[in-house]
Amino acid sequence: MLQVSKVKAITLDLDDTLWPVEPTIARAEQALADWLTRHAPATARLLSDAPVRSQLRKAVLQAHPEVAHDFSALRLAYLSRALAHAGDDTALAQPAFEAFFDERQNVTLFPDSLSALAALAARYPIVAVSNGNANVHRVGLGAYFVGSVSAQSFGVAKPHIDIFHAAARSVQCDPDEVLHVGDDAHLDVLGALNAGMQTAWINRDAKAWEHPQTPHLTATDMGALCAALGLAA
């Protein structure tokens, strides 16, 4: 059971907690395809083939296991490899990535997210903890966060306990004084539980919980989380 009185800070997942990630990535992929069509048409044709895209991604992961946690580095390596295979200039990898990355920051929040963030930030310092490469400032939410710890910047990804401990240290809290909030049962809830944090599972789709360890709180959305914390959102 959640011990509200013990919570001094919030760590918060981003993708699929504050906004749906699949449509965001789909728009970013389309922006990339459009850019490649204009600037590297041979690569655009190559990447229109789904099996080729899959093979390239597997090859990049095999060649660069050291950046498996860094989606931006993987995307750049993937684009460079695709451009080389197609016979286009590999120097186009960076601007192609920027076309993808700009649109990747264009998120559509769940209806409950903004008011909940405002309510939470008024009481608690909030630190973003994400395996993805969304940037809270570029998506327009930076005012609600006191910091961000990403797999890309920190070097390890959730559910590794070190990334949760780093987020707790960033707000000068012990892990058990932090409530981690996220949608992913394994990456967010189990990872944070193993790190000694309290946990809130945002379960928007009424999924069944299938693990021996259980979250301290399950909420249908961010508004329900705020209500459980005694906040009006």
Secondary structure in CASP SS format (residue, H / E / C, confidence):
PFRMAT SS
TARGET T0000
AUTHOR 0000-0000-0000
METHOD secondary structure of the structure
MODEL  1
M C 1.00
L C 1.00
Q C 1.00
V H 1.00
S H 1.00
K H 1.00
V C 1.00
K C 1.00
A E 1.00
I E 1.00
T E 1.00
L E 1.00
D C 1.00
L C 1.00
D E 1.00
D C 1.00
T C 1.00
L C 1.00
W E 1.00
P C 1.00
V H 1.00
E H 1.00
P H 1.00
T H 1.00
I H 1.00
A H 1.00
R H 1.00
A H 1.00
E H 1.00
Q H 1.00
A H 1.00
L H 1.00
A H 1.00
D H 1.00
W H 1.00
L H 1.00
T H 1.00
R H 1.00
H H 1.00
A C 1.00
P H 1.00
A H 1.00
T H 1.00
A H 1.00
R H 1.00
L H 1.00
L H 1.00
S C 1.00
D C 1.00
A H 1.00
P H 1.00
V H 1.00
R H 1.00
S H 1.00
Q H 1.00
L H 1.00
R H 1.00
K H 1.00
A H 1.00
V H 1.00
L H 1.00
Q H 1.00
A H 1.00
H C 1.00
P H 1.00
E H 1.00
V H 1.00
A C 1.00
H C 1.00
D C 1.00
F H 1.00
S H 1.00
A H 1.00
L H 1.00
R H 1.00
L H 1.00
A H 1.00
Y H 1.00
L H 1.00
S H 1.00
R H 1.00
A H 1.00
L H 1.00
A H 1.00
H H 1.00
A H 1.00
G C 1.00
D C 1.00
D C 1.00
T H 1.00
A H 1.00
L H 1.00
A H 1.00
Q H 1.00
P H 1.00
A H 1.00
F H 1.00
E H 1.00
A H 1.00
F H 1.00
F H 1.00
D H 1.00
E H 1.00
R H 1.00
Q C 1.00
N C 1.00
V C 1.00
T C 1.00
L C 1.00
F C 1.00
P C 1.00
D C 1.00
S H 1.00
L H 1.00
S H 1.00
A H 1.00
L H 1.00
A H 1.00
A H 1.00
L H 1.00
A H 1.00
A H 1.00
R H 1.00
Y C 1.00
P C 1.00
I E 1.00
V E 1.00
A E 1.00
V E 1.00
S E 1.00
N C 1.00
G C 1.00
N C 1.00
A C 1.00
N C 1.00
V C 1.00
H C 1.00
R C 1.00
V C 1.00
G C 1.00
L C 1.00
G H 1.00
A H 1.00
Y H 1.00
F C 1.00
V C 1.00
G E 1.00
S E 1.00
V E 1.00
S E 1.00
A H 1.00
Q H 1.00
S H 1.00
F H 1.00
G C 1.00
V C 1.00
A C 1.00
K C 1.00
P C 1.00
H C 1.00
I H 1.00
D H 1.00
I H 1.00
F H 1.00
H H 1.00
A H 1.00
A H 1.00
A H 1.00
R H 1.00
S H 1.00
V C 1.00
Q C 1.00
C C 1.00
D C 1.00
P H 1.00
D H 1.00
E H 1.00
V E 1.00
L E 1.00
H E 1.00
V E 1.00
G E 1.00
D C 1.00
D C 1.00
A H 1.00
H H 1.00
L H 1.00
D H 1.00
V H 1.00
L H 1.00
G H 1.00
A H 1.00
L H 1.00
N H 1.00
A C 1.00
G C 1.00
M C 1.00
Q E 1.00
T E 1.00
A E 1.00
W E 1.00
I E 1.00
N C 1.00
R C 1.00
D C 1.00
A C 1.00
K C 1.00
A C 1.00
W C 1.00
E C 1.00
H C 1.00
P C 1.00
Q C 1.00
T C 1.00
P C 1.00
H C 1.00
L E 1.00
T E 1.00
A E 1.00
T C 1.00
D C 1.00
M H 1.00
G H 1.00
A H 1.00
L H 1.00
C H 1.00
A H 1.00
A H 1.00
L C 1.00
G C 1.00
L C 1.00
A C 1.00
A C 1.00
END
